[in-house]
């Protein structure tokens, strides 16, 4: 009996080794064995520049500078459609948004409102020349323990992993990942039409809301039934939702292949194997296709550097990567399966 037990245990060792050594943590912890929190959820954005706080500690800066809306109007005003000089389609910026949502997310603190002054006569926000309009927003949640003095200024937590790890597909916590799984054959949940699952008990639209479904952002506030994905922002626009859907379909396609190639693999092994491959696909697209398309050529990989904090730079998340907003076209084409514009026309 003991020999039989040892043989069974030995046969299960590959599964244990795969799960223990090869599967990323969902929250990003443990990537660096010396600094296990680097790049993990709820860790501070990395500060590489001097802060611009009015008091050098926490008070918003910019009180002696022009309104951000004035700067926006001067630098980014677009009076007509501007075709991309590199002939890139909207897929470029949508994929960029997906990438952004895989590595950065901060949460607004409604208890700290911040009003952006609007210039009198702004064509969008003050068409009646009242001179009283503002753009309401709020500050980002503070990193607990920061903002106490000039030696410890306010910092901001990244609430998802900083790694390009397909967290937008699987989530940055185990609870969300578990909800998204079927827990059978390594597959992820889908709804009718092979779409993302809804936040309902069955995952289908015609079912009741699941109180245990992961939170999904709904800035409009009109739609209680939403698609559920690894990132809370998946419903921001149909194009972004499409990318989330594609990666879930790719996961399930790979899971089917792995099940055929490895008939003895269990659900967890198939799931993690597909997850690992999807993460690799995402990285390959970003590093070898998307960035070069944007004119960015990365230097050759020099190997893992245990002394490099992989956390997202605050200036990158808050400013540099906002460049994606400038890529949006004022005209979104709506075409059918034959490439013809639908009767309702394009969105302008």
C-alpha positions in Angstrom: 0.0 0.0 0.0 2.8 2.4 0.9 4.6 1.7 -2.4 1.3 2.3 -4.3 0.8 5.6 -2.5 4.4 6.7 -3.3 3.9 5.8 -7.0 0.6 7.9 -7.1 2.4 10.8 -5.3 5.3 10.6 -7.8 2.8 10.7 -10.7 1.3 13.9 -9.3 4.6 15.7 -8.8 4.6 17.4 -12.3 1.3 19.0 -11.4 2.6 20.2 -8.1 5.8 21.6 -9.6 3.9 23.4 -12.4 1.5 25.0 -9.9 4.1 26.0 -7.4 6.9 27.2 -9.6 5.4 28.3 -13.0 2.1 30.0 -12.1 2.3 33.7 -11.4 0.6 35.0 -8.3 -2.5 36.9 -9.3 -1.6 39.9 -7.1 2.0 40.1 -8.4 3.6 39.2 -5.1 6.7 37.0 -5.1 8.1 38.0 -8.6 11.2 39.3 -6.9 12.3 36.9 -4.2 14.2 39.6 -2.3 11.5 42.3 -2.5 8.3 40.3 -2.8 6.0 43.3 -2.9 7.7 45.0 -5.9 5.1 45.3 -8.7 2.3 43.9 -6.6 -1.2 45.3 -6.1 -1.7 48.2 -3.7 2.0 49.2 -3.7 3.0 52.8 -4.4 3.7 54.2 -7.9 7.5 54.8 -8.2 8.4 58.4 -8.0 11.3 59.5 -10.2 10.8 63.2 -10.3 10.4 66.0 -7.8 6.8 66.3 -6.6 4.8 69.3 -7.6 2.7 69.6 -4.5 2.1 73.2 -3.5 3.4 72.5 0.0 5.8 69.8 -1.0 3.8 67.3 0.9 0.3 66.7 -0.3 -1.6 69.9 -1.4 -2.5 69.9 -5.2 -0.1 71.9 -7.3 -0.8 74.1 -10.3 -2.4 77.0 -8.4 0.0 79.4 -10.1 -0.4 77.8 -13.6 -3.0 77.9 -16.3 -6.1 75.7 -16.1 -5.4 72.2 -17.5 -8.4 72.8 -19.7 -6.8 75.9 -21.2 -3.6 73.9 -21.9 -5.7 71.1 -23.4 -7.5 73.5 -25.8 -4.2 75.1 -26.9 -2.2 71.9 -27.5 -4.8 69.3 -28.5 -7.6 71.2 -30.2 -8.8 69.3 -33.2 -11.0 71.2 -35.6 -11.2 68.4 -38.2 -10.4 64.7 -38.6 -6.7 64.0 -38.6 -5.9 60.7 -40.3 -2.9 58.9 -38.8 0.2 59.8 -40.7 1.4 56.2 -40.2 -1.9 54.8 -41.5 -2.6 53.1 -38.2 -6.2 52.1 -37.5 -8.1 52.5 -34.3 -6.9 49.1 -33.2 -3.6 50.9 -32.3 -5.1 53.1 -29.5 -7.6 50.5 -28.4 -4.8 47.9 -27.8 -2.9 50.6 -26.0 -5.8 51.2 -23.7 -5.9 47.4 -23.1 -2.2 47.5 -22.2 -2.7 50.4 -19.9 -5.5 48.6 -18.1 -3.1 45.6 -17.6 -0.5 47.6 -15.7 -2.0 50.7 -14.1 -5.1 51.6 -12.1 -5.7 54.2 -9.5 -8.9 54.8 -7.6 -10.6 58.2 -7.2 -11.3 59.4 -3.7 -14.8 61.1 -3.9 -14.1 62.7 -0.5 -11.4 64.8 -2.1 -13.1 66.7 -5.0 -11.0 68.6 -7.4 -12.5 71.2 -9.7 -10.8 72.1 -13.0 -11.6 75.7 -14.0 -13.1 76.1 -17.5 -12.3 79.1 -19.6 -15.2 81.4 -20.4 -16.8 80.5 -23.6 -15.3 77.0 -23.9 -17.3 75.5 -26.8 -17.9 72.2 -25.0 -18.2 73.1 -21.3 -19.3 76.8 -21.3 -21.1 77.4 -24.6 -23.2 80.1 -22.9 -20.3 82.2 -21.7 -21.2 82.0 -18.0 -17.6 81.9 -16.8 -18.7 79.7 -13.9 -18.2 76.3 -15.3 -15.8 73.7 -13.9 -14.9 70.1 -14.8 -15.6 68.0 -11.7 -13.1 65.3 -10.8 -11.5 64.0 -7.6 -8.0 63.2 -6.3 -6.5 59.7 -6.3 -6.6 57.7 -3.1 -3.5 58.3 -1.0 -1.1 55.5 -0.2 -1.6 54.8 3.5 1.2 56.2 5.6 2.3 58.8 3.1 1.8 62.5 2.9 3.0 63.2 6.5 5.9 65.7 5.8 8.4 66.8 3.1 10.5 63.7 3.6 7.4 61.5 3.1 5.2 63.2 0.5 1.9 61.9 -0.7 2.1 58.8 -3.0 -0.5 56.8 -4.8 -1.1 53.1 -4.9 -1.4 51.1 -8.1 -4.3 48.8 -7.3 -3.4 46.2 -10.0 -0.2 44.5 -10.8 2.5 46.5 -12.6 3.5 43.5 -14.7 2.4 42.9 -18.2 0.9 39.6 -17.0 -2.6 39.6 -18.6 -4.2 40.7 -15.4 -6.8 42.5 -17.6 -7.8 39.0 -18.6 -7.6 37.1 -15.3 -7.7 39.8 -12.6 -5.2 40.9 -10.0 -6.7 38.9 -7.2 -7.6 35.2 -6.8 -11.3 35.9 -6.0 -11.9 37.6 -9.4 -9.9 34.9 -11.2 -11.9 32.2 -9.6 -15.2 33.8 -10.5 -14.1 34.1 -14.1 -13.3 30.4 -14.4 -15.6 27.4 -15.1 -13.3 25.2 -13.0 -13.7 22.5 -15.7 -11.2 21.7 -18.4 -9.2 24.8 -17.7 -11.7 27.0 -19.4 -13.0 30.6 -18.6 -16.6 31.5 -18.5 -18.4 32.9 -21.6 -21.9 33.8 -22.4 -24.1 33.3 -25.4 -22.3 34.2 -28.6 -18.9 33.3 -27.1 -18.9 36.7 -25.4 -17.7 37.7 -21.9 -19.9 36.5 -19.0 -22.3 38.9 -17.5 -22.4 39.7 -13.8 -25.3 37.4 -13.3 -25.9 34.1 -11.5 -25.6 32.1 -14.7 -23.4 34.5 -16.6 -26.1 35.1 -19.1 -27.9 38.4 -19.7 -31.3 37.0 -18.9 -30.4 36.0 -15.4 -30.5 37.7 -12.0 -27.5 39.8 -10.8 -25.0 37.7 -8.9 -24.2 39.6 -5.6 -20.9 37.8 -5.5 -19.8 38.8 -9.0 -16.7 41.0 -9.2 -17.2 44.7 -9.3 -17.2 46.3 -12.8 -17.0 50.0 -13.4 -20.1 51.6 -14.9 -19.5 55.3 -15.2 -22.8 55.9 -16.9 -24.7 54.2 -14.2 -27.6 53.0 -16.4 -26.6 49.4 -16.9 -26.7 47.1 -13.8 -25.9 44.1 -16.0 -22.3 44.3 -17.3 -19.7 42.1 -18.8 -17.1 40.8 -16.3 -13.4 40.7 -17.1 -10.1 40.7 -15.3 -10.1 44.6 -15.3 -12.9 46.6 -13.9 -12.9 49.0 -16.9 -13.7 46.4 -19.6 -17.0 48.0 -20.4 -15.7 51.5 -21.1 -16.2 51.1 -24.9 -17.1 48.3 -27.3 -13.7 48.2 -28.9 -12.0 47.6 -25.5 -14.6 45.0 -24.6 -13.7 43.3 -27.9 -10.1 42.9 -26.9 -11.1 41.4 -23.6 -13.3 39.0 -25.4 -10.6 38.0 -27.9 -8.1 37.1 -25.1 -10.7 35.0 -23.3 -11.5 33.2 -26.5 -7.8 32.6 -27.0 -7.4 31.2 -23.5 -10.2 28.7 -24.1 -8.8 27.8 -27.5 -5.4 27.1 -26.0 -7.1 25.2 -23.1 -8.8 22.9 -25.7 -5.4 22.3 -27.3 -3.7 21.5 -24.0 -6.4 19.1 -23.1 -5.8 17.1 -26.3 -2.0 17.3 -25.9 -2.1 16.3 -22.2 -5.1 14.2 -21.5 -4.0 13.5 -18.0 -3.8 17.2 -17.0 -6.3 18.4 -14.5 -8.3 21.6 -14.6 -5.8 23.7 -12.7 -2.9 22.6 -14.8 -4.7 23.3 -18.1 -5.9 26.7 -16.8 -2.4 27.8 -15.6 -0.8 26.5 -18.8 -3.2 28.5 -21.0 -2.8 31.5 -18.7 0.9 31.4 -19.1 0.7 31.2 -22.8 -1.8 34.1 -23.1 0.5 36.2 -21.0 3.4 35.4 -23.3 1.3 36.2 -26.4 0.4 39.6 -24.9 4.0 40.4 -24.1 5.1 39.3 -27.6 2.5 41.6 -29.2 3.5 44.5 -27.1 7.2 44.2 -27.3 7.6 42.9 -30.9 4.7 44.5 -32.7 2.8 47.3 -30.9 5.8 49.3 -29.6 7.7 49.1 -32.9 4.6 50.3 -34.7 4.7 53.3 -32.4 8.3 53.9 -33.3 9.8 52.4 -30.1 12.5 49.8 -30.4 13.5 48.1 -27.2 17.1 47.2 -26.6 18.0 43.5 -26.5 17.0 41.7 -23.3 20.0 41.6 -20.9 18.6 39.1 -18.3 16.6 39.5 -15.1 17.8 42.3 -12.8 16.7 41.6 -9.2 17.7 45.2 -8.2 15.2 46.8 -10.6 11.8 47.8 -9.1 9.2 46.9 -11.8 6.7 49.3 -10.3 5.0 51.8 -12.6 6.5 55.3 -12.6 3.9 57.8 -11.4 4.9 60.2 -14.2 4.3 57.5 -16.7 0.8 56.5 -15.4 -0.3 60.1 -14.8 1.2 61.9 -17.8 3.4 60.0 -20.3 1.0 57.2 -21.1 -1.9 59.6 -21.5 -0.5 60.1 -25.0 -2.9 57.4 -26.0 -5.7 59.9 -25.6 -4.3 61.9 -28.5 -4.6 58.9 -30.8 -8.3 58.8 -30.7 -10.1 59.6 -34.0 -13.1 61.9 -34.0 -14.8 59.4 -36.3 -15.6 55.8 -35.2 -16.6 53.7 -38.2 -19.4 51.2 -37.7 -19.4 48.6 -40.4 -21.1 45.2 -40.9 -19.5 41.9 -41.7 -19.0 42.9 -45.3 -17.1 46.1 -44.3 -20.0 48.3 -45.3 -21.1 51.2 -43.1 -24.3 50.3 -41.2 -27.5 52.2 -41.8 -27.2 54.1 -38.5 -23.9 55.5 -39.8 -20.6 56.2 -38.1 -20.1 57.8 -34.7 -18.6 61.3 -34.8 
